[in-house]
């Protein structure tokens, strides 16, 4: 019984591989729908993401200022 199932699954896989472009197109459509749904799901937290990006930018700028100040102090001695 198991041998028949394995053979029939192998035949099914072979027949599906003949239509790989159809399945590739179907996968692209499904991925596009998933990305659109994810964008809608994440829309309410958009302002939070923008605020976090701004905080990260400020932290980077302050860190670079400290590094430059440290470099000036070290090179001046």
C-alpha positions, 0 to 999 in steps of 0.5 A, a space after each residue: 500500500 505504501 509503495 503505491 502511495 509513493 509511486 502515485 505521489 512521484 507521478 503527481 510531482 512529475 505532472 506538476 513539474 510540467 506546469 512549473 510556470 503556472 505555479 510560479 505565476 501563482 506563487 507571485 500572485 499569492 506573495 503580492 496579496 500577502 505583501 499588500 495585506 501586510 502593508 495594510 496590517 502595519 499601517 497603524 504603526 507607521 508613525 511609530 516606525 517613523 519616530 523610531 527612525 528619527 530617534 535612530 538618526 538623532 542617536 547616530 548624529 550624536 554618536 558621530 559628534 562624540 567620535 569627532 570631538 574625541 578625535 579632535 581632542 586626541 589629535 590635539 595633544 
